[in-house]
Amino acid sequence: MRTETNKVILMPKDELTGDTQWWLDRVDMAGPVVEAGAQEADKIHELTADGMAAMHEQGLFRMLLTKRVGGAELPLPIFIQVIERIATYDGSTAWCTCQGSGCSMLGNYLAPAVAADIWQDKPNGILAWGPGKAEARVVDGGYEVTARSMFVSGSHHATWVAAHCSTVKERDGTVRLDADGKPEDRTVLIRKDRVELTDTWDVVGLRGTASDAYSLDNHFIPKEFTCSRDYAPERVIDTPLYQFSASNLYASGFCNVAQGVARTMLETLKGLATEKTPRQARQKLSDNQVLQTDIALC
């Protein structure tokens, strides 16, 4: 358990920019509520309502969302420090925040009215997706989509879900190509209340992420609720943040989830070592030279 006397610091405070510290302070406001519900989240296989409310109150699911619909558009170096700080309170919450933040970058590829429908003036708006197999077929007004999406982290608290169609077929069955002559991929968005989740997340760790699955069978998606993720011609604005692909973002963010969890584990061990004297030992763990060496190497 994390304590105030054992508080994890990501880096010396004099190296933090004002913006970074402001966001880390937001995490520390929500953190105690998140941490208090961490065991319950593992038990019920989803983040607690109180924890989600605390995160939303601090705007922590809107860090990478475009400013035009109420997001912060945080620089990636600040974002990953915030994710790491969240993970010191609870790994599942940090994972879902990283996932939801990455998904929110899609707001910069959607028509303004569609992005506004999902996020603007809707502080609880969350988009979730996961890997899987999906195909879109061109029809009047949009696409018919058949999909099987898995590992949809944060699915229980999402308001929208998405599927990534690696193949788009024309009416005659031919595969649609993009301007570069490659098969076009299309990301399609669906209101979460229009899909049925399948409970597949039976795991040991990160149980609270609710990384479940859902399927679509010839489901109609209006054209305006689709876009090509990471495709430069469809970006609304070209700020530095949106030069990063989703893969770049997730690689940076999720490794900081692991670092945050590890930092708390290390700090907890250090606290325990100052109090515990092992059975048949004469000194506390903190005086054990082997343990001192191992901690120094961490």
N, C-alpha and C positions, 0 to 999 in steps of 0.2 A: 504493500500500500504506500502510495506517495504521501509525504508529509511536508509541512512547511519548512521544517528544519532540514529536510533532505531534498529541497526543491531542485529540479533539474533545470540547468541553464544551458541553452543550446550553444551559445558563444558569448564571450565577454560583452557586457552591455555597452561599453564604449565603441564597439564595432557595429552596433546595430544602428541602422538609419532610423529617423523618426517614424517613417511609415512602417517599417518592420516592427518596431516596438509597439506601435499603436495596435497592430494586428495581433501580436503576441499577447497584449493585454486583453484583447477581446477573447482570445482562447482561455486565458486564465479566469475570466468572468464566467464563461460557460463550463469550464473544466470540472469544477467540483460536482456539479449536477450530473455531468456525463460520467464521471468516475463513480459516483454513488450508484448509478444504474447499470454499471458494466456487467456485474454478475447476473442481474435480472435479464439483461439483453441476451447474454449467453443462454439463459434458461428458456426464454420465449422465442429465441431465434429471430429477433429483430431489435433494433435500437428502441429504447424506451421513449414514450411520448414526451416525458419531461426533458430528456436529453435532447431530443430533436427540437423541442421548443426553445431550449437554451441556445442551441446552435443557430437556429433561424433568427433569434433575437439579435445575435451578434453579426448576422450577415455572412456566416462562414461557408454557406453553400453558393455564394455569389462572387467569390473571389476572382474567377476567370471569366465571368459573364461580361459581355459587352456593355459598355456604359450606356448605350442608347436604349437599353431596356432595364436600367437600374443596377447594373453590375459594377464591379470595381476595376476590372482589367488589371489585376496585380501583375507586376513583373514576376517572371518565374523564380528568380532567386529569393524573393520574399515569400512566394507561395510555398515553396518546399520547406522553408523554415517553419511556417505556420502549420503545415501538415505534420512535421516532426513534433512540434509542441502538442498538437492534439493527441498524437499517439502516446505521449507520456501519460495521458489520462485514460485512454482506451483505444486499443488497436482497431477494433471494428468501426468505431466512429471515425477514426482517421481514414480508414480505407474507404468508407462510404463517402466521406467528404472529398477525398481525392477523385474518386470515380465520378461523383456528381458534378464536381467542378470541371473535370475534363469533358464530360458530356455537355455542359453548359456552353462550351466554346462553339457548339453548333449554332448558337444564337447569332453568330457573325456570318453564317452562311445561309440563313433562312430569310424569307421575305419579312420586312419589318413588322407587318401586321401579325404574322404567325409567331415570330419571336415574342412580340408583346403579349399574345394570347397565352403563352406558356409562362412567361416570367414577369412582365411589367406589372407593377402594383400587386404582385402575388408573391409575397415573401416566402411562402411555403412551396413554390414551384420547383420541382426537381425532375430532371430527365435521367432515365437509367437505361443502360443497354448492356449487352454481353456478346461474346462470340457465338458463332453458330452458322447455320446454312440457311440462306434466304435467296429467293428469286422473285423478280418483279416482271410482270407482263403488261405491256402498254394496252390501255383501254381508254374509252372516252372519259376525259376529265382527270385522268390519273393513271393508277396502276392497280392491278390485282397482285397481291403478295402472298406467297406461301413461305413460311419461315419456321425455324426452330431455333430459338435463342436460349442460351444457357449462361449460368454464372452472372445473372443480372444483379449485381451488387446494389443494395439499397432499394430493391424492387418494392418492398412493403410500404415504404414512405414516399415513393415516387408518385408524381401526378401524371407523368407521361413516360412511355417507353419507346424504344427505337429498335429497328432491325437493319442490318447492313446487307443489302442485296448485292452480291458479287456479280450477278448476271442480270441484265435487263433485256428482255426479248421483245422484239417488235411484234406487230399483229400477225405477220407471216411466219413467226417463229425464229427469225434470224436474230443473232445477238447484236445489240446496239453497240456501236463504237463511239468513243469520245473523239475530241479534236486531234488527239495524238495517235489515233488509230488503235487504241487499246480498248478492251471491253469496258463499257461504262459501269461504274458501281453507283448505287443509289442508297442513301440512308432514308428510311421512311419512319414517320412519327405517328404514334397512336396514343390516344388517351388511355391511361392505365386502367380505368374502369371498364374498358371495352375488351380487355384480355383476361384470361384466367391463368393465374400463376400455378405452377406445379411445384410442390415442395420436394426439392431434390438436394437441399443443402444439409446433408447429414455428415458433419465433420467434427474435428476435435478443436481446431482453432478458428478464430474470427467467425464464430457462430452467429454473432449479432448482425453480420452483414446481410443476411437473408438473400444470399446469391442464388436465387431460384431460377426457374425456367418458365418459358411460355411458348405457345405455338400460334401460328396464323395459317388459315387454310383459305386461299383465294379471297383474302380480305381486301376490300377496296380502300385505297389511300388516295385522297385528292392530291393532285400534282403539287399544289402549293405547300403541302406538308412533307415535302421531300427535298433533298439536296445531295450534292456530292461532297462528302466530308473531306477536308484538307485539300480541296481542289481550288487553286488560286483564283481562277476566273469567277468563282461564285462567292468569293469573300466580299463582304460589304465594306469593310475597312481593312487597311493593310498595316496596322501597327505591329511593332516587333513581336508582341505576344503571339499573334496569330500566324507568325512564320513557323512556329513549332507545330509539328504534326501531333496527332493524338498519341502515337506511340512514344514520341519524345517526352511528352508530358507525363504519361503514365510511368515510364521508366524512371523519370526524376522523382515523381511524387511517391510512388509505392516503395521505392528503396528508403525513402525518409520515414515511411510508416514503420519499417523494420528498425530503423535507427532509433526512432522515438521509443518503441517498445523495449529495445535493448538498453537504452539509457535508463529507463525506469527500473528495469531488472537489475542493472548494475548498482544504481543508487540504493535500491531496496536491500541488496546484498551487503553493501557497505554499512547501512544502518543496522542490519542484523548482526554483522560481524563485531560491532562495538558493544553488543549486549549479550551475545551468546557464548557460553563456554561449553564446548562439546563434552559429552560424557567421557569420563576418565581422563580428561585433559586438565591441565593446570592453568592454562591461559585462555583468554578470549580468542575468538577467531581472528580478530583484527591484529593480534600479536603473532599470528602464525606466519612465518616467513614464506612458506609456499603460497598461501593465499595472497599475501602482499604482492608477491611476484606475479601471480596470475592476474590480479586486478590491475597492476601496473601495465601489463601487456594488452589490456582491453582498450 
